[in-house]
Amino acid sequence: MKQWLSSCLVGLFVALGTLSAQDNSQPKGRFSGYMFGDYYYNITRPATSMSNAAVSGVKDMQGFQFRRIYFTYDNDISDQFTSRFRLEADQSALTTNTKIETFVKDAYLKWKNVFDGSDFIFGIQPTTAFDISETWWGYRSIEKTIMDLRGIIPSRDFGVALRGKITGDGMFNYWAMVANGDGNSPATTKFKRYSLNLQLKPDDNWQATLNGDYRARASIADPTSATGTLSNNIFTSSLFLGYREAGKYSFGAEAFMQMTMNGMTDLSNPPAKKSANSLGFSVFGNVSVQDNLDVVARYDYYDPNNDSNVKGDSRNYIIAGLNWKADKNVWFMPNFQVETYESNPNGTSYDTAITGRVTMYYVFL
């Protein structure tokens, strides 16, 4: 049923695009699409299954995969209004008969210059947390940025946003959003996500952002009181810095801290609750060694709970690879993913997880 519906939607968009091309008075629509996938081989894995693992799968597994396929329709409704509808086929989301699932990635209306220098957006749209840093990283085809990879904040949410300039020259910008907090899914509670991103962009070479994200949630029972409740909201703060010389090199650094109110039991005073804090940082970059060949590298550190009583759960993650641009829209990227795991307090250590891949990215529309 879902595949039939997707086919109908694609056919409808094609028909609308044909009609638009025949009549210049109609809105201007544009189709686009790209995909990326790999041949992969899981070289090594820990003997036991690891939680919070970025390099997953079993040892010696190998095969071909599409990790993302995007099909997008952008429409200039008028000088003031534009819209986007994007479908995503995601191998990590499968149907009941294990086929690759297709779902709505973006569906939003943008009201440009709703007031001077600011746009209003309604619908399923990017969240403020890492859309800017992901664009700077430039290698989503190899891997997500750290907050997306670790599931800290979803890449999309359904809500309203204002995005624009604080100063007329575009050096200082803002992006504010109120959303359901359930990603691409329909709202499940009355509570909302509130986020604000402040951007400093002195020129095309430098960029910095400061982001705050507050996810309101229902209160939880207070284990020390028969009738009391405790807040269980989540606050995430993050910082991104980037510098590049066009055509030569690009570097970026991103760090975050997430606090879940009363998210863990106080081990020194059970059953009392206290905040659970996670943190992570990522440094990444690429260097052009010739016009069509880049060297790509990245290092992440992630600790899902940095409480002094919680040990043995931090992760180090490394990417190293090349990007050969056979064409501006066709890239071949041999790369390795490496993840190491902190030893347990009892001395138990874990083998490193290593996967080798040849990733291919191409624009098909």
C-alpha positions as a Markdown table, in Angstrom:
| # | Residue | x | y | z |
|---|---|---|---|---|
| 1 | Met | 0.0 | 0.0 | 0.0 |
| 2 | Lys | 2.8 | 2.4 | 0.9 |
| 3 | Gln | 4.7 | 1.6 | -2.2 |
| 4 | Trp | 1.6 | 2.2 | -4.3 |
| 5 | Leu | 1.0 | 5.5 | -2.6 |
| 6 | Ser | 4.6 | 6.6 | -3.2 |
| 7 | Ser | 4.3 | 5.7 | -6.9 |
| 8 | Cys | 1.1 | 7.8 | -7.2 |
| 9 | Leu | 2.7 | 10.8 | -5.5 |
| 10 | Val | 5.7 | 10.7 | -7.8 |
| 11 | Gly | 3.4 | 10.4 | -10.8 |
| 12 | Leu | 1.3 | 13.3 | -9.6 |
| 13 | Phe | 4.5 | 15.5 | -9.2 |
| 14 | Val | 5.7 | 14.6 | -12.7 |
| 15 | Ala | 2.3 | 15.6 | -14.1 |
| 16 | Leu | 2.3 | 18.8 | -12.2 |
| 17 | Gly | 5.8 | 19.6 | -13.3 |
| 18 | Thr | 4.8 | 19.0 | -17.0 |
| 19 | Leu | 1.9 | 21.3 | -16.7 |
| 20 | Ser | 4.0 | 24.0 | -15.1 |
| 21 | Ala | 6.5 | 23.8 | -17.9 |
| 22 | Gln | 3.7 | 24.3 | -20.5 |
| 23 | Asp | 2.2 | 27.3 | -18.8 |
| 24 | Asn | 4.6 | 30.0 | -17.6 |
| 25 | Ser | 1.8 | 31.6 | -15.5 |
| 26 | Gln | 1.8 | 28.5 | -13.2 |
| 27 | Pro | 4.1 | 28.1 | -10.2 |
| 28 | Lys | 7.7 | 27.1 | -11.1 |
| 29 | Gly | 8.4 | 23.5 | -9.9 |
| 30 | Arg | 11.8 | 21.7 | -9.8 |
| 31 | Phe | 12.5 | 18.1 | -9.2 |
| 32 | Ser | 15.8 | 16.9 | -7.8 |
| 33 | Gly | 17.1 | 13.7 | -6.3 |
| 34 | Tyr | 20.3 | 12.1 | -5.1 |
| 35 | Met | 21.3 | 8.9 | -3.4 |
| 36 | Phe | 24.3 | 7.4 | -1.6 |
| 37 | Gly | 25.2 | 3.9 | -0.6 |
| 38 | Asp | 28.2 | 1.6 | -0.2 |
| 39 | Tyr | 29.9 | -1.7 | -0.5 |
| 40 | Tyr | 30.8 | -2.5 | 3.1 |
| 41 | Tyr | 32.8 | -5.1 | 5.0 |
| 42 | Asn | 32.7 | -5.4 | 8.8 |
| 43 | Ile | 36.4 | -6.2 | 9.5 |
| 44 | Thr | 36.3 | -6.5 | 13.3 |
| 45 | Arg | 33.7 | -6.3 | 16.1 |
| 46 | Pro | 33.7 | -6.7 | 19.9 |
| 47 | Ala | 32.8 | -10.2 | 21.1 |
| 48 | Thr | 29.7 | -8.8 | 22.9 |
| 49 | Ser | 27.0 | -6.5 | 21.6 |
| 50 | Met | 27.7 | -2.9 | 22.5 |
| 51 | Ser | 25.2 | -0.2 | 23.4 |
| 52 | Asn | 25.4 | 3.2 | 21.9 |
| 53 | Ala | 27.5 | 1.8 | 19.0 |
| 54 | Ala | 27.9 | 3.9 | 15.9 |
| 55 | Val | 29.7 | 1.1 | 14.0 |
| 56 | Ser | 27.1 | -1.7 | 14.1 |
| 57 | Gly | 26.5 | -5.1 | 12.5 |
| 58 | Val | 28.2 | -8.4 | 13.0 |
| 59 | Lys | 31.9 | -9.3 | 12.1 |
| 60 | Asp | 32.6 | -10.5 | 8.6 |
| 61 | Met | 29.2 | -9.2 | 7.3 |
| 62 | Gln | 29.6 | -7.6 | 3.9 |
| 63 | Gly | 27.3 | -6.4 | 1.1 |
| 64 | Phe | 25.9 | -3.6 | -0.9 |
| 65 | Gln | 23.4 | -1.0 | 0.6 |
| 66 | Phe | 21.6 | 2.2 | -0.2 |
| 67 | Arg | 21.6 | 4.3 | 3.0 |
| 68 | Arg | 19.6 | 7.1 | 1.6 |
| 69 | Ile | 17.6 | 8.0 | -1.5 |
| 70 | Tyr | 16.0 | 11.5 | -1.7 |
| 71 | Phe | 13.4 | 12.6 | -4.2 |
| 72 | Thr | 12.4 | 16.3 | -3.9 |
| 73 | Tyr | 9.9 | 18.7 | -5.4 |
| 74 | Asp | 10.5 | 22.4 | -4.8 |
| 75 | Asn | 7.8 | 24.8 | -6.0 |
| 76 | Asp | 8.0 | 28.6 | -6.3 |
| 77 | Ile | 4.3 | 29.3 | -5.7 |
| 78 | Ser | 4.9 | 33.1 | -6.0 |
| 79 | Asp | 7.6 | 35.6 | -5.3 |
| 80 | Gln | 6.7 | 35.4 | -1.7 |
| 81 | Phe | 5.8 | 31.7 | -1.1 |
| 82 | Thr | 7.8 | 28.5 | -1.8 |
| 83 | Ser | 7.3 | 24.9 | -0.8 |
| 84 | Arg | 9.2 | 21.7 | -0.6 |
| 85 | Phe | 8.1 | 18.1 | -0.5 |
| 86 | Arg | 10.8 | 15.4 | -0.1 |
| 87 | Leu | 10.5 | 11.6 | 0.1 |
| 88 | Glu | 13.3 | 9.5 | 1.7 |
| 89 | Ala | 14.0 | 5.9 | 1.2 |
| 90 | Asp | 15.9 | 4.7 | 4.3 |
| 91 | Gln | 17.5 | 1.3 | 4.6 |
| 92 | Ser | 17.3 | 1.5 | 8.4 |
| 93 | Ala | 13.5 | 1.8 | 8.1 |
| 94 | Leu | 12.0 | -1.3 | 6.6 |
| 95 | Thr | 8.5 | -2.4 | 5.8 |
| 96 | Thr | 7.0 | -5.5 | 7.4 |
| 97 | Asn | 8.2 | -7.6 | 4.5 |
| 98 | Thr | 11.8 | -6.2 | 4.9 |
| 99 | Lys | 11.6 | -3.8 | 1.9 |
| 100 | Ile | 13.2 | -0.4 | 2.1 |
| 101 | Glu | 10.7 | 2.0 | 3.5 |
| 102 | Thr | 9.7 | 5.4 | 2.0 |
| 103 | Phe | 8.5 | 8.2 | 4.2 |
| 104 | Val | 8.0 | 12.0 | 4.1 |
| 105 | Lys | 11.3 | 13.7 | 5.0 |
| 106 | Asp | 10.3 | 17.3 | 4.3 |
| 107 | Ala | 6.9 | 19.0 | 3.7 |
| 108 | Tyr | 6.9 | 22.7 | 4.4 |
| 109 | Leu | 5.7 | 26.1 | 3.2 |
| 110 | Lys | 8.1 | 29.1 | 3.4 |
| 111 | Trp | 6.7 | 32.6 | 3.5 |
| 112 | Lys | 9.7 | 34.7 | 2.4 |
| 113 | Asn | 10.2 | 38.1 | 4.0 |
| 114 | Val | 7.2 | 37.8 | 6.3 |
| 115 | Phe | 8.9 | 40.8 | 7.8 |
| 116 | Asp | 12.1 | 42.4 | 6.7 |
| 117 | Gly | 14.9 | 39.9 | 6.5 |
| 118 | Ser | 13.0 | 37.0 | 8.0 |
| 119 | Asp | 11.2 | 33.9 | 6.6 |
| 120 | Phe | 8.4 | 32.0 | 8.2 |
| 121 | Ile | 8.3 | 28.2 | 7.7 |
| 122 | Phe | 5.4 | 25.8 | 8.5 |
| 123 | Gly | 5.5 | 22.0 | 8.3 |
| 124 | Ile | 8.0 | 19.1 | 8.6 |
| 125 | Gln | 11.4 | 20.8 | 8.3 |
| 126 | Pro | 15.0 | 20.7 | 9.5 |
| 127 | Thr | 15.6 | 21.4 | 13.2 |
| 128 | Thr | 18.0 | 24.1 | 14.3 |
| 129 | Ala | 20.5 | 21.8 | 16.0 |
| 130 | Phe | 22.9 | 20.7 | 13.3 |
| 131 | Asp | 21.6 | 21.6 | 9.9 |
| 132 | Ile | 24.3 | 24.3 | 9.6 |
| 133 | Ser | 27.2 | 22.1 | 10.8 |
| 134 | Glu | 26.1 | 19.2 | 8.6 |
| 135 | Thr | 26.3 | 21.5 | 5.5 |
| 136 | Trp | 29.7 | 22.6 | 6.6 |
| 137 | Trp | 30.9 | 19.0 | 7.2 |
| 138 | Gly | 29.7 | 18.3 | 3.6 |
| 139 | Tyr | 30.0 | 14.5 | 3.9 |
| 140 | Arg | 26.6 | 13.4 | 5.1 |
| 141 | Ser | 27.0 | 10.7 | 2.4 |
| 142 | Ile | 29.8 | 9.2 | 4.5 |
| 143 | Glu | 28.1 | 9.7 | 7.9 |
| 144 | Lys | 25.8 | 11.9 | 10.0 |
| 145 | Thr | 27.2 | 14.6 | 12.3 |
| 146 | Ile | 27.6 | 13.7 | 15.9 |
| 147 | Met | 24.3 | 14.8 | 17.4 |
| 148 | Asp | 22.4 | 13.1 | 14.5 |
| 149 | Leu | 24.5 | 10.0 | 14.7 |
| 150 | Arg | 23.9 | 9.6 | 18.4 |
| 151 | Gly | 20.2 | 10.4 | 18.3 |
| 152 | Ile | 20.6 | 13.5 | 20.5 |
| 153 | Ile | 18.1 | 15.6 | 18.5 |
| 154 | Pro | 16.1 | 14.5 | 15.4 |
| 155 | Ser | 17.1 | 16.1 | 12.1 |
| 156 | Arg | 13.4 | 17.0 | 11.3 |
| 157 | Asp | 10.4 | 18.0 | 13.3 |
| 158 | Phe | 6.9 | 19.3 | 12.6 |
| 159 | Gly | 6.3 | 22.9 | 13.6 |
| 160 | Val | 6.8 | 26.6 | 12.8 |
| 161 | Ala | 10.0 | 28.5 | 12.5 |
| 162 | Leu | 11.3 | 32.0 | 11.9 |
| 163 | Arg | 14.7 | 32.3 | 10.3 |
| 164 | Gly | 16.5 | 35.5 | 9.2 |
| 165 | Lys | 19.0 | 38.2 | 9.8 |
| 166 | Ile | 19.6 | 40.1 | 13.0 |
| 167 | Thr | 21.8 | 42.6 | 11.1 |
| 168 | Gly | 21.3 | 43.7 | 7.6 |
| 169 | Asp | 24.7 | 42.6 | 6.4 |
| 170 | Gly | 24.0 | 39.0 | 7.4 |
| 171 | Met | 26.9 | 38.8 | 9.9 |
| 172 | Phe | 24.5 | 37.9 | 12.8 |
| 173 | Asn | 21.5 | 35.6 | 12.1 |
| 174 | Tyr | 18.9 | 33.7 | 14.1 |
| 175 | Trp | 16.7 | 30.6 | 13.7 |
| 176 | Ala | 13.8 | 30.0 | 16.2 |
| 177 | Met | 11.5 | 27.1 | 16.1 |
| 178 | Val | 8.6 | 25.6 | 18.0 |
| 179 | Ala | 7.7 | 22.0 | 17.1 |
| 180 | Asn | 6.0 | 18.8 | 18.3 |
| 181 | Gly | 9.2 | 17.1 | 19.4 |
| 182 | Asp | 8.4 | 13.8 | 17.7 |
| 183 | Gly | 10.5 | 14.1 | 14.6 |
| 184 | Asn | 8.8 | 13.1 | 11.3 |
| 185 | Ser | 6.0 | 11.3 | 13.3 |
| 186 | Pro | 2.7 | 12.8 | 14.3 |
| 187 | Ala | 2.5 | 14.5 | 17.7 |
| 188 | Thr | 2.1 | 12.0 | 20.5 |
| 189 | Thr | 1.8 | 14.4 | 23.5 |
| 190 | Lys | 0.8 | 18.0 | 24.1 |
| 191 | Phe | 4.4 | 18.9 | 25.0 |
| 192 | Lys | 6.6 | 20.8 | 22.6 |
| 193 | Arg | 10.2 | 21.4 | 21.5 |
| 194 | Tyr | 11.6 | 25.0 | 21.7 |
| 195 | Ser | 14.9 | 25.8 | 20.0 |
| 196 | Leu | 17.0 | 28.8 | 19.1 |
| 197 | Asn | 20.1 | 29.0 | 17.0 |
| 198 | Leu | 22.3 | 32.1 | 16.8 |
| 199 | Gln | 24.8 | 32.4 | 14.0 |
| 200 | Leu | 27.9 | 34.5 | 13.5 |
| 201 | Lys | 29.1 | 34.7 | 9.9 |
| 202 | Pro | 31.7 | 37.4 | 9.4 |
| 203 | Asp | 32.5 | 36.2 | 5.9 |
| 204 | Asp | 32.4 | 33.0 | 3.7 |
| 205 | Asn | 35.5 | 31.6 | 5.5 |
| 206 | Trp | 34.3 | 31.8 | 9.1 |
| 207 | Gln | 31.2 | 30.6 | 10.8 |
| 208 | Ala | 30.0 | 30.0 | 14.4 |
| 209 | Thr | 26.7 | 28.9 | 15.9 |
| 210 | Leu | 25.3 | 28.6 | 19.4 |
| 211 | Asn | 22.2 | 26.4 | 19.7 |
| 212 | Gly | 19.8 | 25.8 | 22.6 |
| 213 | Asp | 17.0 | 23.1 | 22.5 |
| 214 | Tyr | 14.4 | 22.6 | 25.2 |
| 215 | Arg | 12.2 | 19.5 | 24.9 |
| 216 | Ala | 9.3 | 19.7 | 27.4 |
| 217 | Arg | 8.0 | 16.3 | 28.6 |
| 218 | Ala | 5.5 | 14.9 | 31.0 |
| 219 | Ser | 6.5 | 14.8 | 34.7 |
| 220 | Ile | 7.6 | 11.5 | 36.2 |
| 221 | Ala | 6.7 | 10.0 | 39.6 |
| 222 | Asp | 8.9 | 11.0 | 42.5 |
| 223 | Pro | 10.2 | 7.8 | 44.0 |
| 224 | Thr | 10.6 | 9.5 | 47.4 |
| 225 | Ser | 7.0 | 10.7 | 47.5 |
| 226 | Ala | 3.7 | 8.8 | 47.2 |
| 227 | Thr | 2.0 | 11.6 | 45.3 |
| 228 | Gly | 4.8 | 13.9 | 44.1 |
| 229 | Thr | 6.2 | 14.3 | 40.6 |
| 230 | Leu | 9.5 | 15.4 | 39.1 |
| 231 | Ser | 10.3 | 17.3 | 35.9 |
| 232 | Asn | 11.7 | 15.1 | 33.1 |
| 233 | Asn | 12.4 | 17.8 | 30.5 |
| 234 | Ile | 15.5 | 17.7 | 28.3 |
| 235 | Phe | 17.8 | 20.7 | 27.6 |
| 236 | Thr | 20.6 | 20.5 | 24.9 |
| 237 | Ser | 23.1 | 23.1 | 24.2 |
| 238 | Ser | 25.7 | 23.0 | 21.4 |
| 239 | Leu | 28.4 | 25.1 | 19.8 |
| 240 | Phe | 29.8 | 24.9 | 16.3 |
| 241 | Leu | 32.9 | 26.6 | 14.8 |
| 242 | Gly | 34.1 | 26.4 | 11.2 |
| 243 | Tyr | 36.8 | 27.7 | 9.0 |
| 244 | Arg | 37.6 | 27.0 | 5.3 |
| 245 | Glu | 39.5 | 28.2 | 2.3 |
| 246 | Ala | 37.4 | 27.5 | -0.8 |
| 247 | Gly | 38.9 | 24.8 | -3.0 |
| 248 | Lys | 41.7 | 24.1 | -0.5 |
| 249 | Tyr | 40.6 | 22.9 | 2.9 |
| 250 | Ser | 37.8 | 23.0 | 5.4 |
| 251 | Phe | 37.7 | 22.4 | 9.2 |
| 252 | Gly | 35.0 | 22.3 | 11.8 |
| 253 | Ala | 34.4 | 21.6 | 15.5 |
| 254 | Glu | 31.2 | 20.8 | 17.2 |
| 255 | Ala | 30.4 | 20.1 | 20.9 |
| 256 | Phe | 27.2 | 19.5 | 22.8 |
| 257 | Met | 25.9 | 18.8 | 26.3 |
| 258 | Gln | 22.5 | 17.3 | 27.0 |
| 259 | Met | 20.8 | 17.4 | 30.4 |
| 260 | Thr | 17.7 | 15.2 | 31.2 |
| 261 | Met | 16.1 | 16.4 | 34.4 |
| 262 | Asn | 15.8 | 13.6 | 37.0 |
| 263 | Gly | 16.9 | 11.2 | 34.3 |
| 264 | Met | 18.8 | 8.8 | 36.5 |
| 265 | Thr | 18.8 | 7.3 | 39.9 |
| 266 | Asp | 21.2 | 8.9 | 42.4 |
| 267 | Leu | 23.4 | 5.9 | 43.2 |
| 268 | Ser | 24.6 | 7.5 | 46.4 |
| 269 | Asn | 21.1 | 7.9 | 47.7 |
| 270 | Pro | 18.6 | 5.5 | 46.0 |
| 271 | Pro | 15.9 | 5.8 | 45.1 |
| 272 | Ala | 16.3 | 9.6 | 44.7 |
| 273 | Lys | 16.6 | 11.0 | 41.2 |
| 274 | Lys | 19.1 | 13.4 | 39.7 |
| 275 | Ser | 19.9 | 14.9 | 36.2 |
| 276 | Ala | 21.5 | 12.6 | 33.6 |
| 277 | Asn | 24.1 | 14.5 | 31.5 |
| 278 | Ser | 25.6 | 13.3 | 28.2 |
| 279 | Leu | 28.2 | 15.1 | 26.2 |
| 280 | Gly | 30.2 | 14.8 | 23.0 |
| 281 | Phe | 32.4 | 16.7 | 20.6 |
| 282 | Ser | 33.5 | 16.3 | 17.1 |
| 283 | Val | 36.4 | 17.7 | 14.9 |
| 284 | Phe | 36.4 | 17.1 | 11.2 |
| 285 | Gly | 38.0 | 18.4 | 8.0 |
| 286 | Asn | 38.9 | 17.8 | 4.4 |
| 287 | Val | 41.9 | 18.9 | 2.3 |
| 288 | Ser | 42.0 | 19.1 | -1.5 |
| 289 | Val | 45.1 | 17.4 | -2.8 |
| 290 | Gln | 44.1 | 18.0 | -6.4 |
| 291 | Asp | 41.0 | 19.4 | -8.2 |
| 292 | Asn | 39.0 | 16.2 | -8.0 |
| 293 | Leu | 40.5 | 14.5 | -4.9 |
| 294 | Asp | 40.0 | 15.3 | -1.2 |
| 295 | Val | 41.3 | 13.7 | 2.0 |
| 296 | Val | 38.5 | 13.4 | 4.6 |
| 297 | Ala | 39.0 | 12.8 | 8.4 |
| 298 | Arg | 36.9 | 13.1 | 11.5 |
| 299 | Tyr | 37.1 | 12.3 | 15.2 |
| 300 | Asp | 34.2 | 12.1 | 17.7 |
| 301 | Tyr | 34.1 | 11.5 | 21.4 |
| 302 | Tyr | 30.8 | 10.6 | 23.1 |
| 303 | Asp | 29.8 | 9.9 | 26.7 |
| 304 | Pro | 26.1 | 9.0 | 27.1 |
| 305 | Asn | 26.3 | 9.6 | 30.9 |
| 306 | Asn | 29.2 | 11.5 | 32.4 |
| 307 | Asp | 28.2 | 10.9 | 36.0 |
| 308 | Ser | 31.2 | 10.0 | 38.2 |
| 309 | Asn | 29.5 | 6.8 | 39.2 |
| 310 | Val | 28.9 | 5.7 | 35.6 |
| 311 | Lys | 31.9 | 4.3 | 33.9 |
| 312 | Gly | 32.7 | 2.1 | 30.9 |
| 313 | Asp | 30.2 | 3.7 | 28.4 |
| 314 | Ser | 32.2 | 6.4 | 26.5 |
| 315 | Arg | 33.0 | 5.9 | 22.8 |
| 316 | Asn | 35.7 | 7.2 | 20.3 |
| 317 | Tyr | 34.7 | 7.3 | 16.7 |
| 318 | Ile | 37.0 | 7.9 | 13.7 |
| 319 | Ile | 36.4 | 8.3 | 10.0 |
| 320 | Ala | 39.3 | 8.4 | 7.4 |
| 321 | Gly | 38.8 | 8.4 | 3.7 |
| 322 | Leu | 39.2 | 9.9 | 0.2 |
| 323 | Asn | 36.7 | 11.5 | -2.1 |
| 324 | Trp | 37.4 | 11.1 | -5.8 |
| 325 | Lys | 35.0 | 13.4 | -7.8 |
| 326 | Ala | 34.5 | 11.6 | -11.1 |
| 327 | Asp | 32.1 | 14.4 | -11.8 |
| 328 | Lys | 30.7 | 17.3 | -9.8 |
| 329 | Asn | 27.6 | 15.1 | -9.2 |
| 330 | Val | 29.3 | 11.7 | -8.9 |
| 331 | Trp | 31.6 | 10.9 | -6.0 |
| 332 | Phe | 33.5 | 7.7 | -5.0 |
| 333 | Met | 34.6 | 7.7 | -1.4 |
| 334 | Pro | 36.7 | 4.8 | 0.0 |
| 335 | Asn | 36.6 | 5.2 | 3.8 |
| 336 | Phe | 37.1 | 3.4 | 7.1 |
| 337 | Gln | 34.9 | 3.7 | 10.3 |
| 338 | Val | 36.6 | 2.9 | 13.6 |
| 339 | Glu | 35.0 | 2.8 | 17.0 |
| 340 | Thr | 36.7 | 2.1 | 20.3 |
| 341 | Tyr | 35.0 | 1.5 | 23.6 |
| 342 | Glu | 36.0 | 2.4 | 27.2 |
| 343 | Ser | 36.9 | -0.5 | 29.4 |
| 344 | Asn | 34.5 | -1.4 | 32.3 |
| 345 | Pro | 35.5 | -0.5 | 35.8 |
| 346 | Asn | 36.1 | -4.3 | 36.5 |
| 347 | Gly | 38.9 | -4.2 | 33.8 |
| 348 | Thr | 36.9 | -5.8 | 31.0 |
| 349 | Ser | 38.1 | -4.4 | 27.7 |
| 350 | Tyr | 36.4 | -4.6 | 24.2 |
| 351 | Asp | 37.8 | -5.1 | 20.7 |
| 352 | Thr | 37.7 | -2.2 | 18.3 |
| 353 | Ala | 34.9 | -2.1 | 15.7 |
| 354 | Ile | 36.2 | -1.5 | 12.1 |
| 355 | Thr | 34.2 | -1.3 | 8.9 |
| 356 | Gly | 35.7 | -0.6 | 5.5 |
| 357 | Arg | 33.4 | 0.9 | 2.8 |
| 358 | Val | 33.4 | 2.2 | -0.7 |
| 359 | Thr | 30.7 | 4.9 | -0.7 |
| 360 | Met | 29.1 | 6.2 | -3.8 |
| 361 | Tyr | 27.1 | 9.5 | -4.0 |
| 362 | Tyr | 25.4 | 10.7 | -7.1 |
| 363 | Val | 22.7 | 13.2 | -8.2 |
| 364 | Phe | 20.2 | 11.4 | -10.4 |
| 365 | Leu | 17.8 | 14.3 | -11.1 |
